[in-house]
Amino acid sequence: MVYRTQGTCSQMIEFDVEGDVVKNVSYVGGCNGNLKGVGALVEGMKVDDVIAKLKGIKCGMKPTSCPDQLARALEAYKAQ
């Protein structure tokens, strides 16, 4: 799935879901090393567990963050 982010330095998140497991998370733009770390940490986790861990994280004074955008992307995936 491809998700266009809003309100963050990254512009897009690409990821796969196999069953209910998150795979191959990749961000376009943003803080390269940190976002590779986020992708590695959530690799193999269940969709609902990733949402529970990342939803609501803010970046400074912004109302969202790259991890929060991943949670929103997974919610959008579940809604389709």
PyMOL Python script that loads the backbone (N, CA, C, O; Angstrom):
from pymol import cmd

cmd.read_pdbstr("""\
ATOM      1  N   MET A   1       0.847  -1.174   0.000  1.00  0.00           N
ATOM      2  CA  MET A   1       0.000   0.000   0.000  1.00  0.00           C
ATOM      3  C   MET A   1       0.893   1.238   0.000  1.00  0.00           C
ATOM      4  O   MET A   1       1.993   1.225   0.553  1.00  0.00           O
ATOM      5  N   VAL A   2       0.413   2.287  -0.616  1.00  0.00           N
ATOM      6  CA  VAL A   2       1.094   3.570  -0.622  1.00  0.00           C
ATOM      7  C   VAL A   2       0.180   4.566   0.078  1.00  0.00           C
ATOM      8  O   VAL A   2      -1.002   4.672  -0.251  1.00  0.00           O
ATOM      9  N   TYR A   3       0.730   5.294   1.041  1.00  0.00           N
ATOM     10  CA  TYR A   3      -0.032   6.284   1.806  1.00  0.00           C
ATOM     11  C   TYR A   3       0.681   7.620   1.731  1.00  0.00           C
ATOM     12  O   TYR A   3       1.861   7.711   2.068  1.00  0.00           O
ATOM     13  N   ARG A   4      -0.013   8.650   1.298  1.00  0.00           N
ATOM     14  CA  ARG A   4       0.541  10.005   1.244  1.00  0.00           C
ATOM     15  C   ARG A   4       0.363  10.656   2.605  1.00  0.00           C
ATOM     16  O   ARG A   4      -0.758  10.822   3.085  1.00  0.00           O
ATOM     17  N   THR A   5       1.469  11.018   3.214  1.00  0.00           N
ATOM     18  CA  THR A   5       1.432  11.599   4.557  1.00  0.00           C
ATOM     19  C   THR A   5       0.992  13.058   4.509  1.00  0.00           C
ATOM     20  O   THR A   5       1.032  13.705   3.462  1.00  0.00           O
ATOM     21  N   GLN A   6       0.574  13.557   5.661  1.00  0.00           N
ATOM     22  CA  GLN A   6       0.161  14.950   5.794  1.00  0.00           C
ATOM     23  C   GLN A   6       0.764  15.516   7.067  1.00  0.00           C
ATOM     24  O   GLN A   6       0.688  14.897   8.128  1.00  0.00           O
ATOM     25  N   GLY A   7       1.366  16.698   6.958  1.00  0.00           N
ATOM     26  CA  GLY A   7       1.876  17.397   8.128  1.00  0.00           C
ATOM     27  C   GLY A   7       3.218  16.920   8.643  1.00  0.00           C
ATOM     28  O   GLY A   7       3.592  17.225   9.775  1.00  0.00           O
ATOM     29  N   THR A   8       3.956  16.164   7.817  1.00  0.00           N
ATOM     30  CA  THR A   8       5.265  15.663   8.241  1.00  0.00           C
ATOM     31  C   THR A   8       6.316  15.941   7.163  1.00  0.00           C
ATOM     32  O   THR A   8       5.987  16.314   6.037  1.00  0.00           O
ATOM     33  N   CYS A   9       7.570  15.753   7.526  1.00  0.00           N
ATOM     34  CA  CYS A   9       8.662  15.914   6.562  1.00  0.00           C
ATOM     35  C   CYS A   9       8.637  14.815   5.504  1.00  0.00           C
ATOM     36  O   CYS A   9       8.989  15.060   4.351  1.00  0.00           O
ATOM     37  N   SER A  10       8.227  13.620   5.882  1.00  0.00           N
ATOM     38  CA  SER A  10       8.109  12.552   4.886  1.00  0.00           C
ATOM     39  C   SER A  10       6.889  12.835   4.014  1.00  0.00           C
ATOM     40  O   SER A  10       5.918  13.444   4.462  1.00  0.00           O
ATOM     41  N   GLN A  11       6.954  12.389   2.775  1.00  0.00           N
ATOM     42  CA  GLN A  11       5.843  12.615   1.854  1.00  0.00           C
ATOM     43  C   GLN A  11       4.965  11.390   1.642  1.00  0.00           C
ATOM     44  O   GLN A  11       3.801  11.508   1.260  1.00  0.00           O
ATOM     45  N   MET A  12       5.537  10.201   1.896  1.00  0.00           N
ATOM     46  CA  MET A  12       4.819   8.990   1.556  1.00  0.00           C
ATOM     47  C   MET A  12       5.356   7.818   2.378  1.00  0.00           C
ATOM     48  O   MET A  12       6.527   7.780   2.753  1.00  0.00           O
ATOM     49  N   ILE A  13       4.464   6.868   2.645  1.00  0.00           N
ATOM     50  CA  ILE A  13       4.853   5.619   3.301  1.00  0.00           C
ATOM     51  C   ILE A  13       4.399   4.475   2.401  1.00  0.00           C
ATOM     52  O   ILE A  13       3.257   4.453   1.941  1.00  0.00           O
ATOM     53  N   GLU A  14       5.281   3.545   2.157  1.00  0.00           N
ATOM     54  CA  GLU A  14       4.940   2.328   1.425  1.00  0.00           C
ATOM     55  C   GLU A  14       5.079   1.164   2.388  1.00  0.00           C
ATOM     56  O   GLU A  14       6.045   1.099   3.148  1.00  0.00           O
ATOM     57  N   PHE A  15       4.124   0.246   2.366  1.00  0.00           N
ATOM     58  CA  PHE A  15       4.191  -0.913   3.255  1.00  0.00           C
ATOM     59  C   PHE A  15       3.326  -2.037   2.707  1.00  0.00           C
ATOM     60  O   PHE A  15       2.463  -1.823   1.855  1.00  0.00           O
ATOM     61  N   ASP A  16       3.575  -3.233   3.211  1.00  0.00           N
ATOM     62  CA  ASP A  16       2.770  -4.409   2.893  1.00  0.00           C
ATOM     63  C   ASP A  16       2.174  -4.927   4.180  1.00  0.00           C
ATOM     64  O   ASP A  16       2.709  -4.707   5.266  1.00  0.00           O
ATOM     65  N   VAL A  17       1.056  -5.621   4.045  1.00  0.00           N
ATOM     66  CA  VAL A  17       0.461  -6.337   5.163  1.00  0.00           C
ATOM     67  C   VAL A  17       0.189  -7.752   4.671  1.00  0.00           C
ATOM     68  O   VAL A  17      -0.493  -7.947   3.665  1.00  0.00           O
ATOM     69  N   GLU A  18       0.720  -8.727   5.380  1.00  0.00           N
ATOM     70  CA  GLU A  18       0.491 -10.137   5.060  1.00  0.00           C
ATOM     71  C   GLU A  18      -0.303 -10.733   6.205  1.00  0.00           C
ATOM     72  O   GLU A  18       0.197 -10.838   7.325  1.00  0.00           O
ATOM     73  N   GLY A  19      -1.551 -11.127   5.928  1.00  0.00           N
ATOM     74  CA  GLY A  19      -2.444 -11.532   7.007  1.00  0.00           C
ATOM     75  C   GLY A  19      -2.769 -10.295   7.808  1.00  0.00           C
ATOM     76  O   GLY A  19      -3.438  -9.386   7.315  1.00  0.00           O
ATOM     77  N   ASP A  20      -2.300 -10.253   9.045  1.00  0.00           N
ATOM     78  CA  ASP A  20      -2.435  -9.024   9.842  1.00  0.00           C
ATOM     79  C   ASP A  20      -1.074  -8.566  10.350  1.00  0.00           C
ATOM     80  O   ASP A  20      -0.970  -7.946  11.408  1.00  0.00           O
ATOM     81  N   VAL A  21      -0.023  -8.881   9.576  1.00  0.00           N
ATOM     82  CA  VAL A  21       1.350  -8.581   9.965  1.00  0.00           C
ATOM     83  C   VAL A  21       1.945  -7.529   9.029  1.00  0.00           C
ATOM     84  O   VAL A  21       1.837  -7.638   7.808  1.00  0.00           O
ATOM     85  N   VAL A  22       2.574  -6.508   9.620  1.00  0.00           N
ATOM     86  CA  VAL A  22       3.182  -5.408   8.868  1.00  0.00           C
ATOM     87  C   VAL A  22       4.540  -5.844   8.322  1.00  0.00           C
ATOM     88  O   VAL A  22       5.353  -6.437   9.030  1.00  0.00           O
ATOM     89  N   LYS A  23       4.762  -5.535   7.048  1.00  0.00           N
ATOM     90  CA  LYS A  23       6.020  -5.897   6.374  1.00  0.00           C
ATOM     91  C   LYS A  23       6.496  -4.745   5.501  1.00  0.00           C
ATOM     92  O   LYS A  23       5.690  -3.941   5.035  1.00  0.00           O
ATOM     93  N   ASN A  24       7.790  -4.665   5.281  1.00  0.00           N
ATOM     94  CA  ASN A  24       8.400  -3.797   4.264  1.00  0.00           C
ATOM     95  C   ASN A  24       8.013  -2.321   4.368  1.00  0.00           C
ATOM     96  O   ASN A  24       7.661  -1.706   3.361  1.00  0.00           O
ATOM     97  N   VAL A  25       8.073  -1.752   5.558  1.00  0.00           N
ATOM     98  CA  VAL A  25       7.746  -0.333   5.726  1.00  0.00           C
ATOM     99  C   VAL A  25       8.894   0.512   5.182  1.00  0.00           C
ATOM    100  O   VAL A  25      10.056   0.301   5.529  1.00  0.00           O
ATOM    101  N   SER A  26       8.550   1.467   4.330  1.00  0.00           N
ATOM    102  CA  SER A  26       9.537   2.345   3.729  1.00  0.00           C
ATOM    103  C   SER A  26       8.938   3.743   3.607  1.00  0.00           C
ATOM    104  O   SER A  26       7.840   3.914   3.078  1.00  0.00           O
ATOM    105  N   TYR A  27       9.671   4.740   4.103  1.00  0.00           N
ATOM    106  CA  TYR A  27       9.239   6.134   4.012  1.00  0.00           C
ATOM    107  C   TYR A  27       9.969   6.817   2.865  1.00  0.00           C
ATOM    108  O   TYR A  27      11.115   6.484   2.563  1.00  0.00           O
ATOM    109  N   VAL A  28       9.299   7.774   2.228  1.00  0.00           N
ATOM    110  CA  VAL A  28       9.917   8.631   1.223  1.00  0.00           C
ATOM    111  C   VAL A  28      10.036  10.014   1.850  1.00  0.00           C
ATOM    112  O   VAL A  28       9.033  10.622   2.224  1.00  0.00           O
ATOM    113  N   GLY A  29      11.270  10.511   1.963  1.00  0.00           N
ATOM    114  CA  GLY A  29      11.514  11.783   2.624  1.00  0.00           C
ATOM    115  C   GLY A  29      11.627  11.599   4.127  1.00  0.00           C
ATOM    116  O   GLY A  29      11.550  10.481   4.636  1.00  0.00           O
ATOM    117  N   GLY A  30      11.807  12.689   4.820  1.00  0.00           N
ATOM    118  CA  GLY A  30      11.907  12.637   6.274  1.00  0.00           C
ATOM    119  C   GLY A  30      13.305  12.292   6.743  1.00  0.00           C
ATOM    120  O   GLY A  30      14.256  12.323   5.962  1.00  0.00           O
ATOM    121  N   CYS A  31      13.427  11.967   8.001  1.00  0.00           N
ATOM    122  CA  CYS A  31      14.714  11.650   8.640  1.00  0.00           C
ATOM    123  C   CYS A  31      15.078  10.199   8.348  1.00  0.00           C
ATOM    124  O   CYS A  31      14.596   9.284   9.016  1.00  0.00           O
ATOM    125  N   ASN A  32      15.914  10.000   7.368  1.00  0.00           N
ATOM    126  CA  ASN A  32      16.202   8.689   6.820  1.00  0.00           C
ATOM    127  C   ASN A  32      16.516   7.632   7.873  1.00  0.00           C
ATOM    128  O   ASN A  32      15.867   6.587   7.904  1.00  0.00           O
ATOM    129  N   GLY A  33      17.484   7.880   8.724  1.00  0.00           N
ATOM    130  CA  GLY A  33      17.885   6.872   9.707  1.00  0.00           C
ATOM    131  C   GLY A  33      16.781   6.559  10.705  1.00  0.00           C
ATOM    132  O   GLY A  33      16.532   5.394  11.016  1.00  0.00           O
ATOM    133  N   ASN A  34      16.121   7.597  11.208  1.00  0.00           N
ATOM    134  CA  ASN A  34      15.044   7.386  12.177  1.00  0.00           C
ATOM    135  C   ASN A  34      13.896   6.590  11.560  1.00  0.00           C
ATOM    136  O   ASN A  34      13.327   5.708  12.205  1.00  0.00           O
ATOM    137  N   LEU A  35      13.565   6.899  10.332  1.00  0.00           N
ATOM    138  CA  LEU A  35      12.432   6.225   9.706  1.00  0.00           C
ATOM    139  C   LEU A  35      12.771   4.800   9.289  1.00  0.00           C
ATOM    140  O   LEU A  35      11.893   3.937   9.266  1.00  0.00           O
ATOM    141  N   LYS A  36      14.031   4.542   8.959  1.00  0.00           N
ATOM    142  CA  LYS A  36      14.451   3.152   8.745  1.00  0.00           C
ATOM    143  C   LYS A  36      14.321   2.387  10.053  1.00  0.00           C
ATOM    144  O   LYS A  36      13.937   1.218  10.064  1.00  0.00           O
ATOM    145  N   GLY A  37      14.644   3.060  11.159  1.00  0.00           N
ATOM    146  CA  GLY A  37      14.504   2.440  12.478  1.00  0.00           C
ATOM    147  C   GLY A  37      13.059   2.111  12.801  1.00  0.00           C
ATOM    148  O   GLY A  37      12.769   1.023  13.298  1.00  0.00           O
ATOM    149  N   VAL A  38      12.149   3.036  12.525  1.00  0.00           N
ATOM    150  CA  VAL A  38      10.724   2.779  12.749  1.00  0.00           C
ATOM    151  C   VAL A  38      10.291   1.566  11.933  1.00  0.00           C
ATOM    152  O   VAL A  38       9.620   0.670  12.447  1.00  0.00           O
ATOM    153  N   GLY A  39      10.677   1.542  10.663  1.00  0.00           N
ATOM    154  CA  GLY A  39      10.323   0.412   9.809  1.00  0.00           C
ATOM    155  C   GLY A  39      10.842  -0.911  10.335  1.00  0.00           C
ATOM    156  O   GLY A  39      10.128  -1.914  10.324  1.00  0.00           O
ATOM    157  N   ALA A  40      12.089  -0.916  10.796  1.00  0.00           N
ATOM    158  CA  ALA A  40      12.678  -2.144  11.332  1.00  0.00           C
ATOM    159  C   ALA A  40      11.979  -2.582  12.618  1.00  0.00           C
ATOM    160  O   ALA A  40      11.777  -3.776  12.838  1.00  0.00           O
ATOM    161  N   LEU A  41      11.614  -1.630  13.460  1.00  0.00           N
ATOM    162  CA  LEU A  41      10.969  -1.967  14.731  1.00  0.00           C
ATOM    163  C   LEU A  41       9.570  -2.547  14.552  1.00  0.00           C
ATOM    164  O   LEU A  41       9.163  -3.420  15.318  1.00  0.00           O
ATOM    165  N   VAL A  42       8.832  -2.074  13.554  1.00  0.00           N
ATOM    166  CA  VAL A  42       7.462  -2.570  13.376  1.00  0.00           C
ATOM    167  C   VAL A  42       7.398  -3.797  12.468  1.00  0.00           C
ATOM    168  O   VAL A  42       6.356  -4.447  12.383  1.00  0.00           O
ATOM    169  N   GLU A  43       8.491  -4.117  11.795  1.00  0.00           N
ATOM    170  CA  GLU A  43       8.529  -5.292  10.912  1.00  0.00           C
ATOM    171  C   GLU A  43       8.104  -6.536  11.690  1.00  0.00           C
ATOM    172  O   GLU A  43       8.682  -6.860  12.727  1.00  0.00           O
ATOM    173  N   GLY A  44       7.087  -7.226  11.176  1.00  0.00           N
ATOM    174  CA  GLY A  44       6.619  -8.461  11.794  1.00  0.00           C
ATOM    175  C   GLY A  44       5.590  -8.270  12.897  1.00  0.00           C
ATOM    176  O   GLY A  44       5.085  -9.251  13.443  1.00  0.00           O
ATOM    177  N   MET A  45       5.272  -7.030  13.235  1.00  0.00           N
ATOM    178  CA  MET A  45       4.254  -6.768  14.265  1.00  0.00           C
ATOM    179  C   MET A  45       2.856  -6.837  13.657  1.00  0.00           C
ATOM    180  O   MET A  45       2.683  -6.642  12.454  1.00  0.00           O
ATOM    181  N   LYS A  46       1.873  -7.113  14.490  1.00  0.00           N
ATOM    182  CA  LYS A  46       0.485  -7.100  14.046  1.00  0.00           C
ATOM    183  C   LYS A  46       0.027  -5.665  13.842  1.00  0.00           C
ATOM    184  O   LYS A  46       0.446  -4.755  14.558  1.00  0.00           O
ATOM    185  N   VAL A  47      -0.837  -5.479  12.856  1.00  0.00           N
ATOM    186  CA  VAL A  47      -1.336  -4.155  12.494  1.00  0.00           C
ATOM    187  C   VAL A  47      -1.876  -3.417  13.714  1.00  0.00           C
ATOM    188  O   VAL A  47      -1.501  -2.268  13.948  1.00  0.00           O
ATOM    189  N   ASP A  48      -2.741  -4.049  14.489  1.00  0.00           N
ATOM    190  CA  ASP A  48      -3.343  -3.375  15.644  1.00  0.00           C
ATOM    191  C   ASP A  48      -2.317  -3.006  16.704  1.00  0.00           C
ATOM    192  O   ASP A  48      -2.472  -1.994  17.387  1.00  0.00           O
ATOM    193  N   ASP A  49      -1.283  -3.803  16.848  1.00  0.00           N
ATOM    194  CA  ASP A  49      -0.231  -3.492  17.826  1.00  0.00           C
ATOM    195  C   ASP A  49       0.569  -2.253  17.388  1.00  0.00           C
ATOM    196  O   ASP A  49       0.924  -1.415  18.217  1.00  0.00           O
ATOM    197  N   VAL A  50       0.847  -2.146  16.092  1.00  0.00           N
ATOM    198  CA  VAL A  50       1.566  -0.973  15.588  1.00  0.00           C
ATOM    199  C   VAL A  50       0.720   0.279  15.780  1.00  0.00           C
ATOM    200  O   VAL A  50       1.225   1.309  16.226  1.00  0.00           O
ATOM    201  N   ILE A  51      -0.557   0.194  15.447  1.00  0.00           N
ATOM    202  CA  ILE A  51      -1.457   1.339  15.631  1.00  0.00           C
ATOM    203  C   ILE A  51      -1.475   1.764  17.090  1.00  0.00           C
ATOM    204  O   ILE A  51      -1.363   2.953  17.391  1.00  0.00           O
ATOM    205  N   ALA A  52      -1.617   0.800  18.004  1.00  0.00           N
ATOM    206  CA  ALA A  52      -1.679   1.113  19.437  1.00  0.00           C
ATOM    207  C   ALA A  52      -0.401   1.783  19.931  1.00  0.00           C
ATOM    208  O   ALA A  52      -0.463   2.676  20.776  1.00  0.00           O
ATOM    209  N   LYS A  53       0.743   1.370  19.422  1.00  0.00           N
ATOM    210  CA  LYS A  53       2.026   1.937  19.865  1.00  0.00           C
ATOM    211  C   LYS A  53       2.316   3.314  19.283  1.00  0.00           C
ATOM    212  O   LYS A  53       2.887   4.164  19.967  1.00  0.00           O
ATOM    213  N   LEU A  54       1.929   3.549  18.021  1.00  0.00           N
ATOM    214  CA  LEU A  54       2.370   4.753  17.324  1.00  0.00           C
ATOM    215  C   LEU A  54       1.329   5.865  17.229  1.00  0.00           C
ATOM    216  O   LEU A  54       1.689   7.030  17.055  1.00  0.00           O
ATOM    217  N   LYS A  55       0.054   5.527  17.340  1.00  0.00           N
ATOM    218  CA  LYS A  55      -0.994   6.532  17.161  1.00  0.00           C
ATOM    219  C   LYS A  55      -0.898   7.617  18.229  1.00  0.00           C
ATOM    220  O   LYS A  55      -0.803   7.335  19.423  1.00  0.00           O
ATOM    221  N   GLY A  56      -0.924   8.857  17.767  1.00  0.00           N
ATOM    222  CA  GLY A  56      -0.932   9.994  18.682  1.00  0.00           C
ATOM    223  C   GLY A  56       0.431  10.574  18.997  1.00  0.00           C
ATOM    224  O   GLY A  56       0.518  11.588  19.689  1.00  0.00           O
ATOM    225  N   ILE A  57       1.507   9.956  18.503  1.00  0.00           N
ATOM    226  CA  ILE A  57       2.841  10.519  18.725  1.00  0.00           C
ATOM    227  C   ILE A  57       2.949  11.820  17.941  1.00  0.00           C
ATOM    228  O   ILE A  57       2.568  11.883  16.772  1.00  0.00           O
ATOM    229  N   LYS A  58       3.463  12.845  18.583  1.00  0.00           N
ATOM    230  CA  LYS A  58       3.607  14.151  17.940  1.00  0.00           C
ATOM    231  C   LYS A  58       5.085  14.447  17.709  1.00  0.00           C
ATOM    232  O   LYS A  58       5.954  13.902  18.390  1.00  0.00           O
ATOM    233  N   CYS A  59       5.359  15.320  16.736  1.00  0.00           N
ATOM    234  CA  CYS A  59       6.716  15.752  16.430  1.00  0.00           C
ATOM    235  C   CYS A  59       6.808  17.229  16.784  1.00  0.00           C
ATOM    236  O   CYS A  59       6.296  18.078  16.054  1.00  0.00           O
ATOM    237  N   GLY A  60       7.450  17.536  17.886  1.00  0.00           N
ATOM    238  CA  GLY A  60       7.543  18.918  18.338  1.00  0.00           C
ATOM    239  C   GLY A  60       6.161  19.493  18.564  1.00  0.00           C
ATOM    240  O   GLY A  60       5.356  18.915  19.294  1.00  0.00           O
ATOM    241  N   MET A  61       5.882  20.628  17.945  1.00  0.00           N
ATOM    242  CA  MET A  61       4.586  21.285  18.089  1.00  0.00           C
ATOM    243  C   MET A  61       3.573  20.832  17.030  1.00  0.00           C
ATOM    244  O   MET A  61       2.423  21.272  17.038  1.00  0.00           O
ATOM    245  N   LYS A  62       4.000  19.962  16.133  1.00  0.00           N
ATOM    246  CA  LYS A  62       3.084  19.462  15.099  1.00  0.00           C
ATOM    247  C   LYS A  62       2.065  18.517  15.728  1.00  0.00           C
ATOM    248  O   LYS A  62       2.383  17.839  16.705  1.00  0.00           O
ATOM    249  N   PRO A  63       0.856  18.458  15.192  1.00  0.00           N
ATOM    250  CA  PRO A  63      -0.166  17.562  15.746  1.00  0.00           C
ATOM    251  C   PRO A  63       0.004  16.109  15.335  1.00  0.00           C
ATOM    252  O   PRO A  63      -0.788  15.257  15.737  1.00  0.00           O
ATOM    253  N   THR A  64       1.032  15.812  14.536  1.00  0.00           N
ATOM    254  CA  THR A  64       1.269  14.450  14.055  1.00  0.00           C
ATOM    255  C   THR A  64       2.773  14.222  13.954  1.00  0.00           C
ATOM    256  O   THR A  64       3.564  15.104  14.286  1.00  0.00           O
ATOM    257  N   SER A  65       3.161  13.046  13.499  1.00  0.00           N
ATOM    258  CA  SER A  65       4.566  12.684  13.306  1.00  0.00           C
ATOM    259  C   SER A  65       4.626  11.585  12.257  1.00  0.00           C
ATOM    260  O   SER A  65       3.592  11.061  11.841  1.00  0.00           O
ATOM    261  N   CYS A  66       5.821  11.239  11.834  1.00  0.00           N
ATOM    262  CA  CYS A  66       5.958  10.141  10.877  1.00  0.00           C
ATOM    263  C   CYS A  66       5.449   8.812  11.462  1.00  0.00           C
ATOM    264  O   CYS A  66       4.769   8.073  10.750  1.00  0.00           O
ATOM    265  N   PRO A  67       5.750   8.475  12.737  1.00  0.00           N
ATOM    266  CA  PRO A  67       5.176   7.260  13.300  1.00  0.00           C
ATOM    267  C   PRO A  67       3.635   7.323  13.377  1.00  0.00           C
ATOM    268  O   PRO A  67       2.958   6.336  13.091  1.00  0.00           O
ATOM    269  N   ASP A  68       3.094   8.479  13.762  1.00  0.00           N
ATOM    270  CA  ASP A  68       1.639   8.641  13.811  1.00  0.00           C
ATOM    271  C   ASP A  68       1.037   8.468  12.420  1.00  0.00           C
ATOM    272  O   ASP A  68      -0.036   7.882  12.276  1.00  0.00           O
ATOM    273  N   GLN A  69       1.718   8.970  11.404  1.00  0.00           N
ATOM    274  CA  GLN A  69       1.227   8.810  10.035  1.00  0.00           C
ATOM    275  C   GLN A  69       1.200   7.344   9.623  1.00  0.00           C
ATOM    276  O   GLN A  69       0.317   6.937   8.867  1.00  0.00           O
ATOM    277  N   LEU A  70       2.147   6.542  10.103  1.00  0.00           N
ATOM    278  CA  LEU A  70       2.106   5.106   9.835  1.00  0.00           C
ATOM    279  C   LEU A  70       0.884   4.488  10.491  1.00  0.00           C
ATOM    280  O   LEU A  70       0.214   3.653   9.882  1.00  0.00           O
ATOM    281  N   ALA A  71       0.584   4.879  11.709  1.00  0.00           N
ATOM    282  CA  ALA A  71      -0.625   4.375  12.388  1.00  0.00           C
ATOM    283  C   ALA A  71      -1.865   4.757  11.578  1.00  0.00           C
ATOM    284  O   ALA A  71      -2.762   3.933  11.397  1.00  0.00           O
ATOM    285  N   ARG A  72      -1.922   5.985  11.097  1.00  0.00           N
ATOM    286  CA  ARG A  72      -3.061   6.413  10.280  1.00  0.00           C
ATOM    287  C   ARG A  72      -3.132   5.645   8.964  1.00  0.00           C
ATOM    288  O   ARG A  72      -4.221   5.315   8.494  1.00  0.00           O
ATOM    289  N   ALA A  73      -1.980   5.361   8.371  1.00  0.00           N
ATOM    290  CA  ALA A  73      -1.941   4.586   7.141  1.00  0.00           C
ATOM    291  C   ALA A  73      -2.488   3.181   7.371  1.00  0.00           C
ATOM    292  O   ALA A  73      -3.222   2.650   6.537  1.00  0.00           O
ATOM    293  N   LEU A  74      -2.132   2.589   8.492  1.00  0.00           N
ATOM    294  CA  LEU A  74      -2.621   1.246   8.805  1.00  0.00           C
ATOM    295  C   LEU A  74      -4.122   1.267   9.106  1.00  0.00           C
ATOM    296  O   LEU A  74      -4.838   0.323   8.775  1.00  0.00           O
ATOM    297  N   GLU A  75      -4.587   2.336   9.728  1.00  0.00           N
ATOM    298  CA  GLU A  75      -6.038   2.462   9.943  1.00  0.00           C
ATOM    299  C   GLU A  75      -6.761   2.572   8.595  1.00  0.00           C
ATOM    300  O   GLU A  75      -7.821   1.974   8.404  1.00  0.00           O
ATOM    301  N   ALA A  76      -6.186   3.333   7.669  1.00  0.00           N
ATOM    302  CA  ALA A  76      -6.778   3.448   6.331  1.00  0.00           C
ATOM    303  C   ALA A  76      -6.769   2.090   5.618  1.00  0.00           C
ATOM    304  O   ALA A  76      -7.724   1.742   4.924  1.00  0.00           O
ATOM    305  N   TYR A  77      -5.699   1.339   5.792  1.00  0.00           N
ATOM    306  CA  TYR A  77      -5.616  -0.003   5.212  1.00  0.00           C
ATOM    307  C   TYR A  77      -6.742  -0.883   5.760  1.00  0.00           C
ATOM    308  O   TYR A  77      -7.410  -1.590   5.006  1.00  0.00           O
ATOM    309  N   LYS A  78      -6.943  -0.833   7.071  1.00  0.00           N
ATOM    310  CA  LYS A  78      -7.989  -1.650   7.689  1.00  0.00           C
ATOM    311  C   LYS A  78      -9.379  -1.246   7.231  1.00  0.00           C
ATOM    312  O   LYS A  78     -10.269  -2.091   7.134  1.00  0.00           O
ATOM    313  N   ALA A  79      -9.579   0.038   6.947  1.00  0.00           N
ATOM    314  CA  ALA A  79     -10.888   0.555   6.565  1.00  0.00           C
ATOM    315  C   ALA A  79     -11.300   0.171   5.143  1.00  0.00           C
ATOM    316  O   ALA A  79     -12.481   0.217   4.799  1.00  0.00           O
ATOM    317  N   GLN A  80     -10.319  -0.206   4.322  1.00  0.00           N
ATOM    318  CA  GLN A  80     -10.658  -0.545   2.928  1.00  0.00           C
ATOM    319  C   GLN A  80     -11.049  -1.985   2.739  1.00  0.00           C
ATOM    320  O   GLN A  80     -11.356  -2.400   1.622  1.00  0.00           O
TER     321      GLN A  80
END
""", "prot")
cmd.dss("prot")
cmd.show_as("cartoon", "prot")
cmd.util.cbc("prot")
cmd.orient("prot")
